[in-house]
Amino acid sequence: MYSPGLVGRIKATRYTREYGLDFDDALVVQAMEGLSMDAIVSYDRCFDAVDWVERATPEELLSMHGGGG
């Protein structure tokens, strides 16, 4: 589990302004940056506004890897 701390939370506010994210989504993006991650599995399309984040839905991920239940 990633805990951004006070500085990380303050930095997350940059993403609320820059990409128009809600604070909770901005915290996710801040955590991704802190962990050097650039991909997320989510139905939340707000992450598409972040140019360096690649978003896939669970179904897309499963189809990419031969799953699909």
N, CA, C, O and CB atoms as a CASP TS submission, in Angstrom:
PFRMAT TS
TARGET T0000
AUTHOR 0000-0000-0000
METHOD Language model
MODEL 1
PARENT N/A
ATOM      1  N   MET     1       0.837  -1.169   0.000  1.00  0.00           N
ATOM      2  CA  MET     1       0.000   0.000   0.000  1.00  0.00           C
ATOM      3  C   MET     1       0.882   1.233   0.000  1.00  0.00           C
ATOM      4  O   MET     1       1.905   1.282   0.683  1.00  0.00           O
ATOM      5  CB  MET     1      -0.952  -0.002   1.202  1.00  0.00           C
ATOM      6  N   TYR     2       0.475   2.230  -0.774  1.00  0.00           N
ATOM      7  CA  TYR     2       1.243   3.461  -0.907  1.00  0.00           C
ATOM      8  C   TYR     2       0.611   4.547  -0.054  1.00  0.00           C
ATOM      9  O   TYR     2      -0.595   4.781  -0.129  1.00  0.00           O
ATOM     10  CB  TYR     2       1.324   3.907  -2.383  1.00  0.00           C
ATOM     11  N   SER     3       1.411   5.197   0.744  1.00  0.00           N
ATOM     12  CA  SER     3       0.931   6.297   1.565  1.00  0.00           C
ATOM     13  C   SER     3       1.660   7.563   1.137  1.00  0.00           C
ATOM     14  O   SER     3       2.859   7.692   1.380  1.00  0.00           O
ATOM     15  CB  SER     3       1.145   6.008   3.085  1.00  0.00           C
ATOM     16  N   PRO     4       0.955   8.506   0.500  1.00  0.00           N
ATOM     17  CA  PRO     4       1.634   9.665  -0.071  1.00  0.00           C
ATOM     18  C   PRO     4       2.179  10.652   0.950  1.00  0.00           C
ATOM     19  O   PRO     4       3.065  11.436   0.611  1.00  0.00           O
ATOM     20  CB  PRO     4       0.707  10.374  -0.969  1.00  0.00           C
ATOM     21  N   GLY     5       1.691  10.648   2.174  1.00  0.00           N
ATOM     22  CA  GLY     5       2.142  11.613   3.164  1.00  0.00           C
ATOM     23  C   GLY     5       1.672  13.021   2.805  1.00  0.00           C
ATOM     24  O   GLY     5       1.002  13.225   1.793  1.00  0.00           O
ATOM     25  N   LEU     6       2.024  13.963   3.629  1.00  0.00           N
ATOM     26  CA  LEU     6       1.566  15.340   3.450  1.00  0.00           C
ATOM     27  C   LEU     6       2.088  15.957   2.159  1.00  0.00           C
ATOM     28  O   LEU     6       1.335  16.598   1.426  1.00  0.00           O
ATOM     29  CB  LEU     6       1.994  16.188   4.630  1.00  0.00           C
ATOM     30  N   VAL     7       3.373  15.767   1.880  1.00  0.00           N
ATOM     31  CA  VAL     7       3.961  16.349   0.672  1.00  0.00           C
ATOM     32  C   VAL     7       3.299  15.770  -0.579  1.00  0.00           C
ATOM     33  O   VAL     7       2.993  16.509  -1.515  1.00  0.00           O
ATOM     34  CB  VAL     7       5.486  16.099   0.637  1.00  0.00           C
ATOM     35  N   GLY     8       3.078  14.462  -0.602  1.00  0.00           N
ATOM     36  CA  GLY     8       2.414  13.825  -1.739  1.00  0.00           C
ATOM     37  C   GLY     8       0.995  14.333  -1.929  1.00  0.00           C
ATOM     38  O   GLY     8       0.542  14.505  -3.060  1.00  0.00           O
ATOM     39  N   ARG     9       0.305  14.570  -0.850  1.00  0.00           N
ATOM     40  CA  ARG     9      -1.064  15.094  -0.940  1.00  0.00           C
ATOM     41  C   ARG     9      -1.072  16.519  -1.469  1.00  0.00           C
ATOM     42  O   ARG     9      -1.952  16.907  -2.237  1.00  0.00           O
ATOM     43  CB  ARG     9      -1.749  15.043   0.429  1.00  0.00           C
ATOM     44  N   ILE    10      -0.093  17.279  -1.052  1.00  0.00           N
ATOM     45  CA  ILE    10       0.011  18.645  -1.576  1.00  0.00           C
ATOM     46  C   ILE    10       0.348  18.607  -3.065  1.00  0.00           C
ATOM     47  O   ILE    10      -0.222  19.362  -3.853  1.00  0.00           O
ATOM     48  CB  ILE    10       1.083  19.454  -0.799  1.00  0.00           C
ATOM     49  N   LYS    11       1.274  17.729  -3.450  1.00  0.00           N
ATOM     50  CA  LYS    11       1.623  17.587  -4.867  1.00  0.00           C
ATOM     51  C   LYS    11       0.419  17.127  -5.696  1.00  0.00           C
ATOM     52  O   LYS    11       0.285  17.513  -6.857  1.00  0.00           O
ATOM     53  CB  LYS    11       2.784  16.593  -5.029  1.00  0.00           C
ATOM     54  N   ALA    12      -0.448  16.311  -5.113  1.00  0.00           N
ATOM     55  CA  ALA    12      -1.623  15.816  -5.831  1.00  0.00           C
ATOM     56  C   ALA    12      -2.543  16.951  -6.260  1.00  0.00           C
ATOM     57  O   ALA    12      -3.248  16.840  -7.263  1.00  0.00           O
ATOM     58  CB  ALA    12      -2.391  14.830  -4.964  1.00  0.00           C
ATOM     59  N   THR    13      -2.536  18.031  -5.508  1.00  0.00           N
ATOM     60  CA  THR    13      -3.399  19.157  -5.889  1.00  0.00           C
ATOM     61  C   THR    13      -3.011  19.723  -7.251  1.00  0.00           C
ATOM     62  O   THR    13      -3.834  20.332  -7.935  1.00  0.00           O
ATOM     63  CB  THR    13      -3.331  20.262  -4.830  1.00  0.00           C
ATOM     64  N   ARG    14      -1.765  19.521  -7.638  1.00  0.00           N
ATOM     65  CA  ARG    14      -1.316  19.943  -8.980  1.00  0.00           C
ATOM     66  C   ARG    14      -2.131  19.232 -10.049  1.00  0.00           C
ATOM     67  O   ARG    14      -2.486  19.834 -11.063  1.00  0.00           O
ATOM     68  CB  ARG    14       0.198  19.650  -9.178  1.00  0.00           C
ATOM     69  N   TYR    15      -2.432  17.950  -9.832  1.00  0.00           N
ATOM     70  CA  TYR    15      -3.197  17.181 -10.819  1.00  0.00           C
ATOM     71  C   TYR    15      -4.665  17.587 -10.844  1.00  0.00           C
ATOM     72  O   TYR    15      -5.332  17.441 -11.868  1.00  0.00           O
ATOM     73  CB  TYR    15      -3.083  15.692 -10.528  1.00  0.00           C
ATOM     74  N   THR    16      -5.166  18.092  -9.733  1.00  0.00           N
ATOM     75  CA  THR    16      -6.555  18.574  -9.761  1.00  0.00           C
ATOM     76  C   THR    16      -6.651  19.788 -10.672  1.00  0.00           C
ATOM     77  O   THR    16      -7.634  19.947 -11.397  1.00  0.00           O
ATOM     78  CB  THR    16      -7.055  18.928  -8.330  1.00  0.00           C
ATOM     79  N   ARG    17      -5.645  20.637 -10.640  1.00  0.00           N
ATOM     80  CA  ARG    17      -5.635  21.834 -11.501  1.00  0.00           C
ATOM     81  C   ARG    17      -5.256  21.486 -12.941  1.00  0.00           C
ATOM     82  O   ARG    17      -5.913  21.920 -13.888  1.00  0.00           O
ATOM     83  CB  ARG    17      -4.654  22.883 -10.945  1.00  0.00           C
ATOM     84  N   GLU    18      -4.194  20.700 -13.093  1.00  0.00           N
ATOM     85  CA  GLU    18      -3.635  20.426 -14.418  1.00  0.00           C
ATOM     86  C   GLU    18      -4.564  19.580 -15.290  1.00  0.00           C
ATOM     87  O   GLU    18      -4.690  19.824 -16.490  1.00  0.00           O
ATOM     88  CB  GLU    18      -2.301  19.727 -14.275  1.00  0.00           C
ATOM     89  N   TYR    19      -5.213  18.587 -14.682  1.00  0.00           N
ATOM     90  CA  TYR    19      -6.032  17.648 -15.453  1.00  0.00           C
ATOM     91  C   TYR    19      -7.508  17.682 -15.082  1.00  0.00           C
ATOM     92  O   TYR    19      -8.300  16.938 -15.660  1.00  0.00           O
ATOM     93  CB  TYR    19      -5.511  16.258 -15.267  1.00  0.00           C
ATOM     94  N   GLY    20      -7.893  18.520 -14.139  1.00  0.00           N
ATOM     95  CA  GLY    20      -9.293  18.607 -13.744  1.00  0.00           C
ATOM     96  C   GLY    20      -9.789  17.380 -12.990  1.00  0.00           C
ATOM     97  O   GLY    20     -10.973  17.047 -13.053  1.00  0.00           O
ATOM     98  N   LEU    21      -8.895  16.709 -12.280  1.00  0.00           N
ATOM     99  CA  LEU    21      -9.261  15.494 -11.544  1.00  0.00           C
ATOM    100  C   LEU    21      -9.857  15.844 -10.188  1.00  0.00           C
ATOM    101  O   LEU    21      -9.546  16.885  -9.610  1.00  0.00           O
ATOM    102  CB  LEU    21      -8.036  14.579 -11.362  1.00  0.00           C
ATOM    103  N   ASP    22     -10.717  14.959  -9.687  1.00  0.00           N
ATOM    104  CA  ASP    22     -11.130  15.040  -8.292  1.00  0.00           C
ATOM    105  C   ASP    22      -9.897  14.723  -7.445  1.00  0.00           C
ATOM    106  O   ASP    22      -8.942  14.111  -7.923  1.00  0.00           O
ATOM    107  CB  ASP    22     -12.329  14.052  -7.976  1.00  0.00           C
ATOM    108  N   PHE    23      -9.934  15.149  -6.181  1.00  0.00           N
ATOM    109  CA  PHE    23      -8.763  14.958  -5.340  1.00  0.00           C
ATOM    110  C   PHE    23      -8.411  13.485  -5.166  1.00  0.00           C
ATOM    111  O   PHE    23      -7.229  13.142  -5.169  1.00  0.00           O
ATOM    112  CB  PHE    23      -8.991  15.592  -3.989  1.00  0.00           C
ATOM    113  N   ASP    24      -9.401  12.599  -5.016  1.00  0.00           N
ATOM    114  CA  ASP    24      -9.086  11.182  -4.832  1.00  0.00           C
ATOM    115  C   ASP    24      -8.413  10.595  -6.066  1.00  0.00           C
ATOM    116  O   ASP    24      -7.500   9.780  -5.940  1.00  0.00           O
ATOM    117  CB  ASP    24     -10.353  10.396  -4.509  1.00  0.00           C
ATOM    118  N   ASP    25      -8.854  11.000  -7.262  1.00  0.00           N
ATOM    119  CA  ASP    25      -8.197  10.526  -8.486  1.00  0.00           C
ATOM    120  C   ASP    25      -6.807  11.144  -8.629  1.00  0.00           C
ATOM    121  O   ASP    25      -5.882  10.489  -9.108  1.00  0.00           O
ATOM    122  CB  ASP    25      -9.055  10.859  -9.724  1.00  0.00           C
ATOM    123  N   ALA    26      -6.662  12.391  -8.217  1.00  0.00           N
ATOM    124  CA  ALA    26      -5.347  13.036  -8.238  1.00  0.00           C
ATOM    125  C   ALA    26      -4.376  12.315  -7.306  1.00  0.00           C
ATOM    126  O   ALA    26      -3.191  12.199  -7.617  1.00  0.00           O
ATOM    127  CB  ALA    26      -5.467  14.519  -7.836  1.00  0.00           C
ATOM    128  N   LEU    27      -4.869  11.831  -6.168  1.00  0.00           N
ATOM    129  CA  LEU    27      -4.010  11.049  -5.264  1.00  0.00           C
ATOM    130  C   LEU    27      -3.554   9.750  -5.924  1.00  0.00           C
ATOM    131  O   LEU    27      -2.415   9.320  -5.742  1.00  0.00           O
ATOM    132  CB  LEU    27      -4.755  10.737  -3.950  1.00  0.00           C
ATOM    133  N   VAL    28      -4.446   9.130  -6.689  1.00  0.00           N
ATOM    134  CA  VAL    28      -4.069   7.908  -7.407  1.00  0.00           C
ATOM    135  C   VAL    28      -2.956   8.224  -8.399  1.00  0.00           C
ATOM    136  O   VAL    28      -1.974   7.487  -8.484  1.00  0.00           O
ATOM    137  CB  VAL    28      -5.295   7.292  -8.141  1.00  0.00           C
ATOM    138  N   VAL    29      -3.101   9.313  -9.148  1.00  0.00           N
ATOM    139  CA  VAL    29      -2.083   9.696 -10.124  1.00  0.00           C
ATOM    140  C   VAL    29      -0.772  10.039  -9.412  1.00  0.00           C
ATOM    141  O   VAL    29       0.304   9.687  -9.895  1.00  0.00           O
ATOM    142  CB  VAL    29      -2.567  10.897 -10.975  1.00  0.00           C
ATOM    143  N   GLN    30      -0.854  10.707  -8.293  1.00  0.00           N
ATOM    144  CA  GLN    30       0.355  11.018  -7.510  1.00  0.00           C
ATOM    145  C   GLN    30       1.036   9.729  -7.052  1.00  0.00           C
ATOM    146  O   GLN    30       2.261   9.622  -7.114  1.00  0.00           O
ATOM    147  CB  GLN    30       0.002  11.904  -6.281  1.00  0.00           C
ATOM    148  N   ALA    31       0.261   8.760  -6.598  1.00  0.00           N
ATOM    149  CA  ALA    31       0.825   7.473  -6.183  1.00  0.00           C
ATOM    150  C   ALA    31       1.480   6.772  -7.369  1.00  0.00           C
ATOM    151  O   ALA    31       2.556   6.189  -7.235  1.00  0.00           O
ATOM    152  CB  ALA    31      -0.270   6.572  -5.568  1.00  0.00           C
ATOM    153  N   MET    32       0.828   6.831  -8.532  1.00  0.00           N
ATOM    154  CA  MET    32       1.411   6.223  -9.727  1.00  0.00           C
ATOM    155  C   MET    32       2.753   6.861 -10.050  1.00  0.00           C
ATOM    156  O   MET    32       3.715   6.167 -10.377  1.00  0.00           O
ATOM    157  CB  MET    32       0.457   6.357 -10.923  1.00  0.00           C
ATOM    158  N   GLU    33       2.814   8.182  -9.959  1.00  0.00           N
ATOM    159  CA  GLU    33       4.067   8.875 -10.212  1.00  0.00           C
ATOM    160  C   GLU    33       5.124   8.453  -9.188  1.00  0.00           C
ATOM    161  O   GLU    33       6.268   8.180  -9.551  1.00  0.00           O
ATOM    162  CB  GLU    33       3.855  10.399 -10.175  1.00  0.00           C
ATOM    163  N   GLY    34       4.744   8.402  -7.921  1.00  0.00           N
ATOM    164  CA  GLY    34       5.673   8.021  -6.865  1.00  0.00           C
ATOM    165  C   GLY    34       6.199   6.600  -6.997  1.00  0.00           C
ATOM    166  O   GLY    34       7.310   6.295  -6.563  1.00  0.00           O
ATOM    167  N   LEU    35       5.394   5.735  -7.600  1.00  0.00           N
ATOM    168  CA  LEU    35       5.786   4.335  -7.783  1.00  0.00           C
ATOM    169  C   LEU    35       6.302   4.042  -9.188  1.00  0.00           C
ATOM    170  O   LEU    35       6.542   2.886  -9.536  1.00  0.00           O
ATOM    171  CB  LEU    35       4.614   3.432  -7.481  1.00  0.00           C
ATOM    172  N   SER    36       6.472   5.091  -9.995  1.00  0.00           N
ATOM    173  CA  SER    36       6.944   4.969 -11.393  1.00  0.00           C
ATOM    174  C   SER    36       6.046   4.056 -12.218  1.00  0.00           C
ATOM    175  O   SER    36       6.527   3.233 -12.997  1.00  0.00           O
ATOM    176  CB  SER    36       8.384   4.435 -11.427  1.00  0.00           C
ATOM    177  N   MET    37       4.746   4.208 -12.040  1.00  0.00           N
ATOM    178  CA  MET    37       3.760   3.431 -12.797  1.00  0.00           C
ATOM    179  C   MET    37       3.141   4.335 -13.855  1.00  0.00           C
ATOM    180  O   MET    37       2.969   5.534 -13.633  1.00  0.00           O
ATOM    181  CB  MET    37       2.658   2.836 -11.856  1.00  0.00           C
ATOM    182  N   ASP    38       2.804   3.750 -15.020  1.00  0.00           N
ATOM    183  CA  ASP    38       2.182   4.548 -16.065  1.00  0.00           C
ATOM    184  C   ASP    38       0.931   3.901 -16.643  1.00  0.00           C
ATOM    185  O   ASP    38       0.428   4.341 -17.677  1.00  0.00           O
ATOM    186  CB  ASP    38       3.169   4.800 -17.162  1.00  0.00           C
ATOM    187  N   ALA    39       0.422   2.858 -15.985  1.00  0.00           N
ATOM    188  CA  ALA    39      -0.771   2.167 -16.462  1.00  0.00           C
ATOM    189  C   ALA    39      -1.694   1.864 -15.288  1.00  0.00           C
ATOM    190  O   ALA    39      -1.255   1.632 -14.162  1.00  0.00           O
ATOM    191  CB  ALA    39      -0.393   0.864 -17.208  1.00  0.00           C
ATOM    192  N   ILE    40      -3.004   1.876 -15.599  1.00  0.00           N
ATOM    193  CA  ILE    40      -4.004   1.607 -14.561  1.00  0.00           C
ATOM    194  C   ILE    40      -5.150   0.818 -15.189  1.00  0.00           C
ATOM    195  O   ILE    40      -5.485   1.012 -16.357  1.00  0.00           O
ATOM    196  CB  ILE    40      -4.528   2.938 -13.913  1.00  0.00           C
ATOM    197  N   VAL    41      -5.741  -0.067 -14.405  1.00  0.00           N
ATOM    198  CA  VAL    41      -6.938  -0.786 -14.814  1.00  0.00           C
ATOM    199  C   VAL    41      -8.102  -0.130 -14.091  1.00  0.00           C
ATOM    200  O   VAL    41      -8.198  -0.186 -12.865  1.00  0.00           O
ATOM    201  CB  VAL    41      -6.843  -2.332 -14.492  1.00  0.00           C
ATOM    202  N   SER    42      -8.985   0.492 -14.860  1.00  0.00           N
ATOM    203  CA  SER    42     -10.068   1.262 -14.263  1.00  0.00           C
ATOM    204  C   SER    42     -11.161   1.517 -15.281  1.00  0.00           C
ATOM    205  O   SER    42     -10.903   1.588 -16.482  1.00  0.00           O
ATOM    206  CB  SER    42      -9.548   2.582 -13.703  1.00  0.00           C
ATOM    207  N   TYR    43     -12.387   1.656 -14.791  1.00  0.00           N
ATOM    208  CA  TYR    43     -13.489   2.099 -15.637  1.00  0.00           C
ATOM    209  C   TYR    43     -13.581   3.629 -15.666  1.00  0.00           C
ATOM    210  O   TYR    43     -14.335   4.190 -16.462  1.00  0.00           O
ATOM    211  CB  TYR    43     -14.811   1.497 -15.143  1.00  0.00           C
ATOM    212  N   ASP    44     -12.830   4.288 -14.817  1.00  0.00           N
ATOM    213  CA  ASP    44     -12.915   5.736 -14.654  1.00  0.00           C
ATOM    214  C   ASP    44     -12.183   6.451 -15.792  1.00  0.00           C
ATOM    215  O   ASP    44     -10.954   6.429 -15.861  1.00  0.00           O
ATOM    216  CB  ASP    44     -12.331   6.158 -13.295  1.00  0.00           C
ATOM    217  N   ARG    45     -12.938   7.073 -16.666  1.00  0.00           N
ATOM    218  CA  ARG    45     -12.366   7.723 -17.850  1.00  0.00           C
ATOM    219  C   ARG    45     -11.601   8.999 -17.534  1.00  0.00           C
ATOM    220  O   ARG    45     -10.904   9.529 -18.399  1.00  0.00           O
ATOM    221  CB  ARG    45     -13.455   8.035 -18.831  1.00  0.00           C
ATOM    222  N   CYS    46     -11.718   9.494 -16.328  1.00  0.00           N
ATOM    223  CA  CYS    46     -10.982  10.726 -15.982  1.00  0.00           C
ATOM    224  C   CYS    46      -9.481  10.542 -16.147  1.00  0.00           C
ATOM    225  O   CYS    46      -8.768  11.507 -16.420  1.00  0.00           O
ATOM    226  CB  CYS    46     -11.293  11.153 -14.540  1.00  0.00           C
ATOM    227  N   PHE    47      -8.986   9.307 -15.986  1.00  0.00           N
ATOM    228  CA  PHE    47      -7.547   9.060 -16.120  1.00  0.00           C
ATOM    229  C   PHE    47      -7.067   9.248 -17.558  1.00  0.00           C
ATOM    230  O   PHE    47      -5.870   9.412 -17.792  1.00  0.00           O
ATOM    231  CB  PHE    47      -7.210   7.649 -15.647  1.00  0.00           C
ATOM    232  N   ASP    48      -7.996   9.227 -18.527  1.00  0.00           N
ATOM    233  CA  ASP    48      -7.624   9.452 -19.920  1.00  0.00           C
ATOM    234  C   ASP    48      -7.104  10.868 -20.152  1.00  0.00           C
ATOM    235  O   ASP    48      -6.403  11.112 -21.134  1.00  0.00           O
ATOM    236  CB  ASP    48      -8.814   9.186 -20.825  1.00  0.00           C
ATOM    237  N   ALA    49      -7.435  11.797 -19.271  1.00  0.00           N
ATOM    238  CA  ALA    49      -6.961  13.180 -19.400  1.00  0.00           C
ATOM    239  C   ALA    49      -5.474  13.312 -19.092  1.00  0.00           C
ATOM    240  O   ALA    49      -4.843  14.291 -19.491  1.00  0.00           O
ATOM    241  CB  ALA    49      -7.754  14.092 -18.477  1.00  0.00           C
ATOM    242  N   VAL    50      -4.916  12.344 -18.394  1.00  0.00           N
ATOM    243  CA  VAL    50      -3.501  12.397 -18.007  1.00  0.00           C
ATOM    244  C   VAL    50      -2.683  11.760 -19.125  1.00  0.00           C
ATOM    245  O   VAL    50      -2.750  10.550 -19.343  1.00  0.00           O
ATOM    246  CB  VAL    50      -3.250  11.664 -16.632  1.00  0.00           C
ATOM    247  N   ASP    51      -1.920  12.575 -19.824  1.00  0.00           N
ATOM    248  CA  ASP    51      -1.257  12.123 -21.045  1.00  0.00           C
ATOM    249  C   ASP    51      -0.270  10.975 -20.849  1.00  0.00           C
ATOM    250  O   ASP    51      -0.042  10.207 -21.783  1.00  0.00           O
ATOM    251  CB  ASP    51      -0.546  13.266 -21.662  1.00  0.00           C
ATOM    252  N   TRP    52       0.311  10.837 -19.680  1.00  0.00           N
ATOM    253  CA  TRP    52       1.299   9.775 -19.476  1.00  0.00           C
ATOM    254  C   TRP    52       0.712   8.523 -18.818  1.00  0.00           C
ATOM    255  O   TRP    52       1.446   7.578 -18.527  1.00  0.00           O
ATOM    256  CB  TRP    52       2.435  10.297 -18.632  1.00  0.00           C
ATOM    257  N   VAL    53      -0.606   8.508 -18.583  1.00  0.00           N
ATOM    258  CA  VAL    53      -1.256   7.337 -17.986  1.00  0.00           C
ATOM    259  C   VAL    53      -2.007   6.568 -19.066  1.00  0.00           C
ATOM    260  O   VAL    53      -2.804   7.137 -19.813  1.00  0.00           O
ATOM    261  CB  VAL    53      -2.224   7.758 -16.841  1.00  0.00           C
ATOM    262  N   GLU    54      -1.742   5.271 -19.136  1.00  0.00           N
ATOM    263  CA  GLU    54      -2.464   4.392 -20.046  1.00  0.00           C
ATOM    264  C   GLU    54      -3.518   3.648 -19.236  1.00  0.00           C
ATOM    265  O   GLU    54      -3.188   2.946 -18.280  1.00  0.00           O
ATOM    266  CB  GLU    54      -1.496   3.394 -20.775  1.00  0.00           C
ATOM    267  N   ARG    55      -4.795   3.799 -19.619  1.00  0.00           N
ATOM    268  CA  ARG    55      -5.890   3.162 -18.893  1.00  0.00           C
ATOM    269  C   ARG    55      -6.472   2.027 -19.722  1.00  0.00           C
ATOM    270  O   ARG    55      -6.641   2.157 -20.934  1.00  0.00           O
ATOM    271  CB  ARG    55      -6.984   4.187 -18.541  1.00  0.00           C
ATOM    272  N   ALA    56      -6.773   0.926 -19.070  1.00  0.00           N
ATOM    273  CA  ALA    56      -7.472  -0.195 -19.690  1.00  0.00           C
ATOM    274  C   ALA    56      -8.579  -0.640 -18.746  1.00  0.00           C
ATOM    275  O   ALA    56      -8.430  -0.573 -17.526  1.00  0.00           O
ATOM    276  CB  ALA    56      -6.494  -1.375 -20.011  1.00  0.00           C
ATOM    277  N   THR    57      -9.684  -1.093 -19.314  1.00  0.00           N
ATOM    278  CA  THR    57     -10.748  -1.665 -18.485  1.00  0.00           C
ATOM    279  C   THR    57     -10.374  -3.114 -18.177  1.00  0.00           C
ATOM    280  O   THR    57      -9.517  -3.687 -18.850  1.00  0.00           O
ATOM    281  CB  THR    57     -12.153  -1.578 -19.204  1.00  0.00           C
ATOM    282  N   PRO    58     -11.002  -3.703 -17.176  1.00  0.00           N
ATOM    283  CA  PRO    58     -10.710  -5.112 -16.890  1.00  0.00           C
ATOM    284  C   PRO    58     -10.953  -6.014 -18.105  1.00  0.00           C
ATOM    285  O   PRO    58     -10.187  -6.944 -18.356  1.00  0.00           O
ATOM    286  CB  PRO    58     -11.561  -5.591 -15.717  1.00  0.00           C
ATOM    287  N   GLU    59     -12.015  -5.735 -18.851  1.00  0.00           N
ATOM    288  CA  GLU    59     -12.317  -6.553 -20.031  1.00  0.00           C
ATOM    289  C   GLU    59     -11.231  -6.422 -21.092  1.00  0.00           C
ATOM    290  O   GLU    59     -10.848  -7.407 -21.723  1.00  0.00           O
ATOM    291  CB  GLU    59     -13.671  -6.154 -20.623  1.00  0.00           C
ATOM    292  N   GLU    60     -10.739  -5.201 -21.286  1.00  0.00           N
ATOM    293  CA  GLU    60      -9.657  -4.993 -22.256  1.00  0.00           C
ATOM    294  C   GLU    60      -8.405  -5.730 -21.823  1.00  0.00           C
ATOM    295  O   GLU    60      -7.721  -6.331 -22.652  1.00  0.00           O
ATOM    296  CB  GLU    60      -9.354  -3.494 -22.425  1.00  0.00           C
ATOM    297  N   LEU    61      -8.103  -5.694 -20.562  1.00  0.00           N
ATOM    298  CA  LEU    61      -6.925  -6.386 -20.046  1.00  0.00           C
ATOM    299  C   LEU    61      -7.050  -7.890 -20.252  1.00  0.00           C
ATOM    300  O   LEU    61      -6.095  -8.545 -20.670  1.00  0.00           O
ATOM    301  CB  LEU    61      -6.723  -6.069 -18.557  1.00  0.00           C
ATOM    302  N   LEU    62      -8.222  -8.436 -19.960  1.00  0.00           N
ATOM    303  CA  LEU    62      -8.438  -9.863 -20.152  1.00  0.00           C
ATOM    304  C   LEU    62      -8.321 -10.260 -21.623  1.00  0.00           C
ATOM    305  O   LEU    62      -7.733 -11.294 -21.939  1.00  0.00           O
ATOM    306  CB  LEU    62      -9.803 -10.261 -19.611  1.00  0.00           C
ATOM    307  N   SER    63      -8.875  -9.448 -22.522  1.00  0.00           N
ATOM    308  CA  SER    63      -8.800  -9.783 -23.947  1.00  0.00           C
ATOM    309  C   SER    63      -7.374  -9.685 -24.464  1.00  0.00           C
ATOM    310  O   SER    63      -7.005 -10.417 -25.382  1.00  0.00           O
ATOM    311  CB  SER    63      -9.710  -8.866 -24.759  1.00  0.00           C
ATOM    312  N   MET    64      -6.563  -8.798 -23.896  1.00  0.00           N
ATOM    313  CA  MET    64      -5.159  -8.669 -24.299  1.00  0.00           C
ATOM    314  C   MET    64      -4.362  -9.896 -23.881  1.00  0.00           C
ATOM    315  O   MET    64      -3.362 -10.236 -24.514  1.00  0.00           O
ATOM    316  CB  MET    64      -4.535  -7.403 -23.689  1.00  0.00           C
ATOM    317  N   HIS    65      -4.795 -10.556 -22.827  1.00  0.00           N
ATOM    318  CA  HIS    65      -4.045 -11.677 -22.269  1.00  0.00           C
ATOM    319  C   HIS    65      -4.746 -13.016 -22.453  1.00  0.00           C
ATOM    320  O   HIS    65      -4.456 -13.976 -21.739  1.00  0.00           O
ATOM    321  CB  HIS    65      -3.797 -11.441 -20.809  1.00  0.00           C
ATOM    322  N   GLY    66      -5.664 -13.082 -23.408  1.00  0.00           N
ATOM    323  CA  GLY    66      -6.305 -14.346 -23.745  1.00  0.00           C
ATOM    324  C   GLY    66      -7.350 -14.831 -22.782  1.00  0.00           C
ATOM    325  O   GLY    66      -7.774 -15.982 -22.878  1.00  0.00           O
ATOM    326  N   GLY    67      -7.784 -14.005 -21.857  1.00  0.00           N
ATOM    327  CA  GLY    67      -8.834 -14.394 -20.921  1.00  0.00           C
ATOM    328  C   GLY    67     -10.184 -14.015 -21.484  1.00  0.00           C
ATOM    329  O   GLY    67     -10.348 -13.916 -22.700  1.00  0.00           O
ATOM    330  N   GLY    68     -11.110 -13.811 -20.650  1.00  0.00           N
ATOM    331  CA  GLY    68     -12.403 -13.347 -21.110  1.00  0.00           C
ATOM    332  C   GLY    68     -13.555 -14.113 -20.516  1.00  0.00           C
ATOM    333  O   GLY    68     -14.715 -13.775 -20.754  1.00  0.00           O
ATOM    334  N   GLY    69     -13.261 -15.126 -19.757  1.00  0.00           N
ATOM    335  CA  GLY    69     -14.234 -15.843 -18.985  1.00  0.00           C
ATOM    336  C   GLY    69     -15.404 -16.298 -19.684  1.00  0.00           C
ATOM    337  O   GLY    69     -16.280 -16.919 -19.082  1.00  0.00           O
TER
END
